[in-house]
Structures are given as C-alpha cells and as structure tokens.
Amino acid sequence: MAPTTPRIAIIGAGPGGLTCARVLQCHGVPVTVFDHEASADARPQAGALALQMTEGQAALRAAGLHEEFAALARPEGQEMRLLDHTATVLFQYTPAPGETGRPEIDRGELRRLLLDSLTPESVRWGSYLRTLHPLGDGRHKAEFDDGHTETFDLVIGADGAWSRVRPMLSDATPHYTGVTVVESRFEDADTRHPDVARLVGGGSMRAESADKALIAHRDSRGRIRLCAAFRGSEDWALEAGVHRADTEAVRAALLDRFAGWDERLLALLRDNEGGFLNRPLFALPVPHTWTHTPGLTLLGDAAHLMSPFAGAGAGLAMLDGAELAQALAGHGDPDEAVRAYETAMLPRAAEAAAAAARVLAEALAPDAPRGSLRHLRAGSGDLRP
C-alpha cells in the first residue's frame, strides 16, 4: 500500500511559518497555515528586517523567491551608525556598491511576497488555536477558538513568543529581560524632519550610554522608526505615574529618563509623531530544548525567542522553516525528518540566542557604547532591534 500524504498544519503566519509553507508547496507537499489575525492586513507590519545571506536570504533561495526579494530589498539600508550620548559618531558603516550581505526589506513587503507565493486558501485567518489533544501515533486534534477541530499528523508551532504549541513540548516560558523598548515614528522624515533624517543617515543609527539607547532606522516609505530602550521594571510607566496611552506624559517621562543627552538626540523623543508603543523584551531560556515528540515541532520565536538587538530573529525563523520543509520533502518518514531538523536547529538556535543576549547586555550596559563599538570594529554584524 502506498503511504498516505501526512496532514500538516502550521500555526502562525509569520515569516518562518510562511517560508515553511512555501517550500513545502514548492515540493508538492500540501499544508495549511492557521493564524489568529482576522486577515493579512489586520495589523500593520511596521519596521524593516535585515536578512543575512546565510539565513533569511538562503531561505528565500530555497523558496524560489530570491529574485523577487532582491527587487524589493534596499541595500542602502545596510548603512549603520553608532553614536554616544553626545551625538558623536563613533562608528559608521557604509555598504560598498552592489553589496548585498544584509539588505533590508519592509516587514509588510516580505509578508506580502510570501503570502502571494502560496496557493489560494493556504492561510486560514481568524483561526486561534486553543489547544492540542494527543491521539497517539503522533496525531493531534487541534481545537480552535471558534469550536471547530481538525486532526493532523504534524503540527508545526510557528506562533511566536506566546506559542500555544510550545507547552506540548516544553515547560519553558519567556522571561522579561529587564529591558523595555518604547517605539514611535517619524513620517516623511526627509521633508518634515530633515535634521532627524540627517542624524539617522540612509540606514540605521544607534546612540548608547549608561543602560539606555536610542535606535532609529528607515523603511522604504520615508518613515523612520524610533526605539527608546532602557533597563527597568515592566511597570516603569506605572511607577512613574504615567498612563501609557497619554502620549505627552510618556514623552515627558522619556525625556526625563534621557536627560543630559545631546539635544540632537533628544529631538528624536521630542519631535516624533507620538503614539508610543510599549514593548518589553522577553526571551526563552538559553539553551531552550525539548524531548522529541512525534507529530509536533517548533520554529522561530516559538522555539528560540531571543533579544532582537542582534537582528537575527526573522532570518533564523525563515531558515528554520525552509530547512524543516526540505527535510519533510526529502524524507519518507515525517518523524525522522523532524528529528533531523531539530538536531540541526536546536544547537544553532542556542548559539544565536546566547549571542543575542550578549549584544543586549553590552548595548545597555553601564559602560555603553564600549561593548557595541568592540563588536562593530570586529565585524560582528548588525546591532539593531
């Protein structure tokens, strides 16, 4: 009797999950992606991603999408500046003509590229996974929030930091890193905020000092995204007597926290468009591992949530997705394919997560920016959140 085609579900339509689905479909393997968002456009995909040649770009090559990516990517986004709190430029990197080691692409453009590459109806929006019920032999019944259930031979958790699949494999939960990022933005920066645009340059800028950092980088639509990062409690706003929805109160609190910095840097906090977004940073323990369980696996943040300060998360998730899909397409036994994938992915993820934790620790250290400057001079790569 010919083997039956396994039913595969991917939970989460982020870059990793969509890359996995695309590569599976390239090999003729059917798959369904479930995502809790109401539609592809339900939430703005803000910011940009820098995709390394050996991670995100390698995954896009496996997905047959590298040419389309190259047409959308911005090599100029590789430009990088490191400043101190006096706005003195300590390090500047300008990419050579034709250099494509880490070009940037807007998150929304990458998501659209991946979604458009899938067969119609591959993604079921508005499908929030409530729980999984083991049925034996690696099969699981997935129960969704609307009450409907489906049975799968393999469930891939690509559902991010607060994964609903992870508890079936691991008791680990994300912990607060002690660092919070507060985001804001500048629209039409070159025209409306020329001084800020010059300070940031063509790609990204980071200023660090004494457990704090201001990070800004461009996207393809003339926006500059600002991140004010600092050490403190998750309840920093409550402790400061500030309601996070009160834009001007948050602005005043941030200006107070960064008091003494150069006025050119404080303008990033004073003159932005407002509408601050509070984003405490969480990470999984390092290393995060689990005992292989037939019918289940994880990729991306669900498997190795780490600090974004090394800029590795999305690219690693995409590489996870591509390698898992290739393993599944190349093995007659899906369980052996998952074992092979986990054997390669888990140590790689542990190494990357440890490096990301070091970058975060040094970027927001009492002697910052000394550690970041050392990394950049050593050619250690990106330092963006």
TORRO-577029 format. One record per residue: residue in one letter; x, y, z of N, C-alpha, C in turn. Coordinates in steps of 0.001 Angstrom, whole numbers, plus 500000, padded with zeros to 6 digits. Each point is the difference from the previous one (the first is absolute). Layout:
AXYZXYZXYZ/...
//
This chain:
M500854498806500000499146501194500000500890501243500000/A499685500950499136500762501237499935499766500810501266/P501053500668500510499833500814501204499058501155499741/T499212500355501018499084501122499872500751501302500216/T499513501059499398500611501318500167499656500521501392/P501009500381500810499694500481501347499276501334499961/R499093500183500942499325501295500158500871500870500884/I500419501143499470500918500898500703499313501335500253/A500092500464501236499484501318500363501153500862500501/I500040501227499546500927500995500528499175501018500768/I500338500205501256499284500974500826500812501282500020/G499511501032499327500675501290499964500461500384498612/A499539501174499533500333500476498656501035501116500058/G501052499788500801501139500897500001500990499587498920/P501160500660499930500965499670498951500435498531500011/G500204499426501189500435498607500069498934499032499534/G498777500181500491498915499115499610499683500077498519/L499996501217499457499690500161498580501119499445499122/T501253500171500430501110499423499238499898498488499979/C499682499413501147499839498548500068498907499538499042/A498866500691500014498890499631499123500385500114498535/R500699501075499649500404500204498605500931498882499525/V501019499658500806500949498972499573499309498640499919/L499107499706500937499241498756499905499213499947498692/Q499325501078499661499208500016498769500880499912498759/C501206500586500067500929499869498874500340498536499733/H499959499179501050500303498574499873498729499151499871/G498862500652499808498760499264499796499393499427501261/V500410500506501160499461499502501270498881500927500465/P498774499516500161498897500862500427500147500401501458/V499549501212500316500114500529501359498949501091500173/T499544500172501238499075501079500326500602500832501122/V499934501320499844500494500930501010498800500606500721/F500056500008501315498932500587500819500559501206500747/D499286501111499965500459501192500709498825500662500701/H500275500542501202498923500566500804499527501347499489/E500806500697499185499578501314499501498841499845499022/A499171501052499933498795499926499175500308499956498513/S501108500621499596500370500037498586501477500348499906/A500498499950498781501410500330499798500299501445500336/D499002500866499904500196501432500229499415500472501321/A499699499064500897499352500385501258500912500831500892/R501311499796499891500956500714500857501124500545499136/P500339501293500159501111500546499216501287499237500268/Q500741499717498931501294499330500114501081501073499958/A500259500612501149500894501154500047501451499571500037/G500876500913499539501428499781500109500570499209498844/A501309499818500061500727499305498942500828498880500593/L500347499048499146500823498862500401501251499973499141/A501136499706500627501242499781499266500215498498499898/L500043499487498785500092498558499795501401499617499552/Q500662499176500820501346499560499694500017498994498851/M501147499952499331500182499089498872499810498549500429/T500497499648501200500004498598500416498740499582500747/E499093500937500255498783499666500747498766500350499179/G499504501225500129498781500370499298500110499889498491/Q501126500436499438500153499919498548500139498552499529/A500672499183500799500093498577499648498615499368499990/A499163500381500957498635499471500048499203500444498784/L500164501245499583499271500491498828500491499324498719/R501268499645499945500482499235498845499329498627499968/A499908499362501157499335498697500067498537500105499605/A499410501169500271498589500233499665499801500479498572/G501103500171499260499890500483498622499556501437499891/L500318500807501018499509501381500054501122501027500106/H501236499588499810501090500942500244500007501144498989/E499684499729498749499978501077499006498944501035500349/E498825499545500413498937500925500396500410500799501234/F500677499336500936500509500698501183501003501077499596/A500937499660499121501035500950499593499396501241499357/A498866499846499295499352501147499365499363500930501028/L499662499463501180499358500802501043500988500508501047/A501132499319500138500927500291501089500726501323499775/R500515500545501096500717501274499978501430499777500523/P500960499823499101501389499841500457500500501197500795/E499469501205499681500430501195500736499617499946501470/G499016499130500322499590499853501390501060499355500869/Q501086499483499386501093499405500772500865501055500683/E499860501269499611500769501062500651499681500032501494/M501017500199500817499820499909501444500908501005500706/R499456500658501019500795500937500789499831499699501480/L501113500097500740499972499889501458500472501322500583/L499182500560500913500290501266500642500044499812501509/D500582500990500684499850500042501446498959501053500355/H499801500279501293498924500896500414500264501456499645/T501232500311499550500305501363499552499761500163498503/A499487498958499353499752499975498549501294499943499195/T501092499608500645501255499781499283499938498655499285/V500308499992498712499994498758499226501279499238500315/L499841498819500578501133499154500374500343498985498931/F499000499611499235500196498981498967498968500225498918/Q500412499899498745499057500080498879500379498953498973/Y498986499267499553500190498999498963499166500393498793/T500640500103498848499307500306498751500228498853499036/P498938499356499517500191498847499108500632500403498681/A500833499121499475500595500232498690498945499820498914/P500182500630498849499042499817498900499839498519499663/G498752499556499918499717498615499661500056499040501165/E500330500486501199500074499116501159498600499586500446/T499799498711500225498669499495500365500079499002501154/G500931500218500914500138499075501120498824500018500949/R499425501200500246498859500136500912499043501092499517/P499490499938498790499067501035499556498715499961500816/E499349501142500066498755500091500775498784499853499098/I498927499521500613498697499954499344498956500311501055/D498981500766499627498934500309500945499269498720500379/R499623499908501273499286498813500463498749499735499170/G499254501053499705498773499820499226500264499475498604/E501072500484499369500321499534498653500437498536500017/L500766499621501012500414498600500097498792499094500217/R499097500429500869498827499166500259499158499851498737/R499825501101499281499204499934498777500670499118498956/L501320500079499880500732499153499068499752498526500302/L500092499637501273499801498605500378498549499567499817/L499058500835500420498590499644499864499604499819498538/D500465500908499145499627499927498584500589498770499309/S501037499411500608500631498833499392499264498698500312/L499060500032500953499303498791500412498775499749499126/T499585498746499947498779499688499269498807500631500706/P498946500339499260498837500634500619499435499182501161/E499535500708501010499367499405501182500974499186500854/S501292500240499831500966499288500836499954500464501448/V499655501288500203499969500569501347498558500171500441/R499690499474501158498674500192500582500106501040501103/W499510501181499683500063501110500946498905499858501056/G500178500679501106499012499957501079499908498640500656/S501120499243499988500009498653500575500979499982501172/Y499493500179501190500824500036501198500026498619500637/L501184499418500091500124498663500582499766500071501504/R499038499237500452499715499955501440500852498945500684/T500032498792499449500781498928500615500192498868499010/L500899499089500365500246498799499214499751498777500866/H499364498997499415499698498761500711500749498854499340/P500959499356500700500706498851499417499039498841499759/L500128499374498834499150498873499634500786498704499863/G501326500073500193500841498826499811500590499954498611/D501137499293499859500682499849498716500386501338499381/G500237501025500848500419501302499503498880500879499487/R498780499513500005498873500802499521499461500854501137/H499548501226499632499433500913500989498726500626499440/K499037500146500888498780500732499637500166501440500448/A499917500916499046500118501430500280498611500570500233/E499826500662501141498728500638500330500185501507499915/F499172500632499171500115501437499770498942500765500800/D500228501301500109499171500815500882498541500057499556/D499747499809498722498615500039499528499297498651500195/G500725499041500603499391498715500320500282498890499014/H500491500327498807500215498927499036501317499283500306/T500076498749499603501181499172500243500456499344498698/E501299499734499931500572499276498875501126499135500526/T500250498887499339501042499068500412501162500061499015/F501226500025500555501205500124499177501030498959500404/D500830499634499013501114499098500256501223500758500505/L500081501290499676501104500844500469499475501412500208/V500243500537501179499658501392500307501300500749500260/I500221501053499232501218500809500101499641501311500696/G500585500216501157499750501234500736500908501108499497/A499414500908499227500709501184499504499294501240500527/D499453499872501214499080501000500529500624500915501042/G501301500219499900500621501107500701500247499809501472/A500239501143500657500446500016501394499069499235500930/W498707500167499819499020499408500917499304498821499334/S500815499174499389499538498847499231499025499129500787/R498944499553499310499051499044500581500465498567499774/V500970499815499112500513498658499742501125499664500974/R500819500980500356501170499748500845499691499237501279/P498909500298500743499756499265501249499829498491499821/M499723499549498785499905498569499753501380499347499961/L501057500820499856501356499486499875500904500411501155/S499713501144500608500942500590500943499254500755501089/D500578499988501204499455500789501107500557501421500012/A500909500322499111500643501310499995499008501090499603/T500114501135500653499204501173499649500927501198499855/P499651500954499150500850501174499838500117500801501304/H501184500517500265500239500836501165500332501416499547/Y499663500959500836500309501396499708501507500207500111/T500600500623499000501450500177499959500483501149500873/G499066500791500525500380501190500743500120501237499135/V499701499846498700500100501112499049498641500234499354/T499611501255499933498779500402499301500363500922498849/V499301499830498893500137500883498844498689500749499827/V500086501310499830498828500824499722500154500550498592/E499055499642499138500107500335498581499174501234499648/S500506500752499023499253501081499370500519500143498572/R499592501033499285500370500072498583500044501451499519/F500641500171498858500009501260499250499496499688498598/E498971500693499567499477499829498645500669501010499067/D500233499563498736500575500884498983501203500740500573/A500928499233500537501070500574500815500870500992499241/D500358499703498761500914500887499277499406501380499782/T498677500074499819499346501289499756499588500674501302/R499378499257500904499438500593501210500968500056501165/H501016499141499974500957499929501116501417499866499452/P500470500981499236501298499853499323501177499838500960/D499960500654501166501113499853500945500076498568500532/V498840499429500295499956498611500462500476499073498886/A499566500268498767500387499162498865501512500008499814/R500621501170500143501456500077499859500703499265501137/L499456500095501193500601499314501143499964498483499821/V498883499490499492499827498558499840500792499472498813/G500083500773498916500696499541498811499124499110499142/G500620499241499119499251499218499029499485498676500501/G500470499551501156499563498705500525499546500100501434/S500917499716500937499622500021501412501032500756500821/M499540500486501138500842500715500943499695499490501394/R501059499850500808499798499616501387500901500838500891/A499400500605501011500745500755501001499840499290501336/E501121499792500704499985499244501252500743500745501091/S499521499825501215500717500499501168499282499540501258/A500760499453500945499533499744501366498634499326500062/D499905498765499496498788499182500094498842500503499150/K500261500879499058498932500531499145500481500071498560/A499040499987499077500342500131498582498838500622499245/L500326500764498975499037500491499026500385499402498660/I499073499267499388500260499311498738498986500482498978/A500493500364498824499097500463498949500415499362498689/H499018499582499206500332499554498656498846500248499037/R500379500084498741499070500371498930499253498790499469/D498869500284499334499384498999499149499917500564498590/S499352499279499103500009500400498587499025501123499688/R499192500380500956498969501014499739500321501337500641/G501254500238500280500407501280500554499761500134501483/R499582498919500658499787500046501444501297499684500726/I500107500518501208501051499598500922499327499468501254/R500363498801500390499476499374501207500998500223501120/L499517500500501118500842500278501153499694499026501125/C501059499484500617499861499158501182500826500598501126/A499340500347501101500697500419501207500078498779500911/A501207499536500271500200498780500775500672500341501318/F499555499352501063500577500278501317499736498827500928/R500831499904501029499812498986501038499041500526501056/G499174499090500500499048500377501032498899498974500110/S499047500302500849498877499111500235499053499978498803/E499299498878499837498913499982499017498963501067500313/D499890500367501264499012500983500445500607501393500120/W500991500310499158500696501283500106499041501183499905/A498997499905499108499068501125499831499145500178501249/L499494498890500536499201500074501219500825500580501134/E501248499569500102500862500502501062500286501488499841/A499981500480498738500229501421499742498710500807500055/G498883499318500286498716500697500061499481500421498646/V500326499225498971499651500350498623499076498942499421/H498934500450499345499142499079499250500592499857498602/R500234498751499579500708499794498733499229500520498794/A498702500198500111499216500542498889500089501523499924/D500578500642501005500148501456500039501315500356499309/T499907500349498716501191500214499186500934501033500605/E499473501135500401500876501059500493500602499657501349/A499286499256500818500557499566501282501135499002499785/V499825499088499040501074499049499680501204500751499441/R499732500966499119501095500792499426500810500687501113/A499290500611500931500679500705501095500815499026500852/A499443498820500241500712499012500808501259499512499293/L499921499821498682501179499561499254501059501097499949/L499577501237499803500954501110499996500705500112501349/D499269499748501060500604500020501322500997498852500161/R499638498834499473500880498833500130501295500195499218/F499932500718498876501174500234499167500596501389500221/A499677500626501096500516501340500312501522499994499969/G500563501080499451501442500118499894500548499568498657/W499176499358499182500439499627498660499991501233499094/D500739499940498921500084501102499052498618500344499438/E499778501277499770498693500448499512499626499381498657/R500993499694499186499701499364498700499398498613500204/L500401499322501068499434498693500306498664500134500724/L499898500966500878498727500206500693498893500393499029/A500380500597498862498991500343498983499294498751499487/L500673498855500058499352498752499600498800499689500891/L500089500359501262498905499781500941498998501152499981/R500497501190499768499147501184500106499149500236498762/D500536499684498811499367500446498754499338498887499204/N499941498774500539499401498909499229498491500152499918/E499358499087499250498564500123499741499155499624501213/G500621499405501021499215499592501165499318498666499775/G499128499642500924499390498690499951501006498944500402/F500559500122501197501066499102500464499470498584500241/L500814499024499592499675498587500190500981499407500989/N499488499435501085500831499398501031500267498541499653/R501285499604499983500343498642499593501083499441500919/P499619499409501121501004499329500829500584498813499250/L501280499765500154500678498940499271500053498727500838/F499574498899499400499987498693500654500931499056499243/A500446498969500690500845498986499378499761498661500673/L500224498931499246499958498655500557501352499664500640/P500030499037500915501285499582500565500954499540498902/V501292500142500267501029499577499048500870498933500659/P500117498804499420499284499569498793498574499572500327/H499122500130499022498648499465500132499919498733499154/T499762498885500666499907498720499297498749499262500469/W499692498918499325498882499160500405500260498572499522/T499302499090500623500071498605499583499168499825498740/H500603499391498997499273499804498747498669499294500254/T498956500579499435498649499466500166499376499800498632/P499671498780499605499418499782498677498763500869499766/G499951500597498821498835500772499601500044501463500369/L501072500456500676500088501398500428501421500520499807/T500137501267499659501289500680500048499755501505499986/L501092500753500158499925501458500096501019500626499061/L499732501251499630500991500775499263499884501464500402/G501023500771499670499981501437500267499901500320501475/D499301501106500322499893500444501386499351498960500899/A499141499164499470499405498943500817501070499057500527/A501085499839499227501076499092500371501136500689500726/H500293501272499616501209500650500523499825501518500092/L498969500438500676499794501432500199501247500607500632/M500510501070499383501231500617500482499922501511499842/S500961500688500594500084501448499850500087500379498527/P499288501056499584500089500435498609501234500840499708/F500829500262501002501097500946499813501078499478499054/A500064498712499762500961499475499033499399499892498603/G498709500285499867499364500008498690499897498652499325/A499929498911500803500061498657499408498673499276499952/G498983500451500728498797499205500206499271499590498741/A499665500965499142499207499676498815500772499113499034/G501280500315499778500797499189499090500146498568500482/L500201499825501309500098498649500543498678499257499859/A498887500697500245498688499363499856499785499524498572/M500393500816499034499838499614498603500886498822499648/L501240500008500523500885498866499749499445498735500644/D499474500118501220499319498861500636498920499440499081/G499135500903499521498872499565499186500439499308498726/A501023500576499344500476499410498748500628498634500247/E500827499895501039500682498726500256499022498916500448/L499011500375500812498999499019500406499224499503498787/A499600500918499132499250499605498804500838499108499091/Q501274500325499817500868499178499162500181498606500592/A500119499934501325500126498693500646498749499168499789/L498831500623500166498744499282499821499831499527498563/A500426500839499052499866499625498590500979498909499603/G501142499922500712501037499067499610500009498685500745/H499186499869501044499946498766500784498675499282499756/G500067498704499910498761499237499893499241499954501309/D500705500154501113499397499943501330499994501402500593/P498821500637500164499948501358500546500639500116501380/D499866498957500819500578500090501339501521500052499932/E500601499226499120501448500056499837500427501348499437/A499171500583499144500298501331499459500036501035501110/V499021499944500894499957500953501110501186499799500933/R500365498752500248501175499734500839501255500628499397/A500175499813498695501176500555499326500005501520500087/Y498840500600499789499881501457500104500354500486501404/E499433499388501031500254500437501374501462499814500389/T500614498932499507501410499746500309500894501124499484/A499664500561498860500783501107499435499583501346500570/M498696500207500190499495501308500396500303500363501442/L499831499063500938500096500345501414501374500545500391/P501108499376499632501294500601500360500264501325499298/R499554500120498755500157501276499297499228501103500712/A498784499696500412499185500984500692500610500387501345/A500546499016500720500615500291501294501182500943499844/E500803499773498979501156500871499751499541501418499663/A498991500111499144499505501320499613499361500724501184/A499244499283500821499342500617501143501013500480501031/A501057499222500216501044500420500933500693501258499492/A500254500052498695500621501187499425499080501213500112/A498697499796499762499044501105500104499934500535501421/A500064499103500987499983500437501396501244500818500328/R501156499614499446501225500763500232499904501385499380/V499466500082498784499864501298499333499093500915500816/L498885499458500485499086500802500809500686500482501277/A500720499091500659500660500362501254501020501115499793/E500730499949498902501029501006499764499424501306499480/A498906499921499230499393501216499469499370500847501099/L499485499339501034499377500717501105500780499723501288/A501277500300499939500899499797501122500403501350500588/P500469500012501242500449501268500591501096500684499196/D500854499200499310501088500592499234499700500099498507/A498729499846499609499637500127498587500421501393499505/P500431500082498735499931499013498909501276499175499780/R500799499801501034501284499332499814499835498608499380/G499051499212500524499833498645499491499534499970498558/S499028500849499658499505500034498619501093500443499039/L500808500965500420501087500471499144501006498879499746/R500281499214501030500915498882499835499448498989498995/H498685499692500100499384499055499065500061500517498568/L499705501264499806499979500551498653501403500041499404/R500972500372500785501372500030499486500507498616499658/A499446498998500695500387498614499714499217499410498837/G499089500805499435499195499507498881498961499002500399/S499419500184501203499056499002500519498587500184499500/G499784500986499132498685500061499349499071501028500569/D498719499752499808498951500959500301499813500174501503/L499509501191500373499726500280501399498646500666500155/R499064499645499113498697500666500038498947499136500672/P499020500630500721498893499231500557498958499703498951/
//
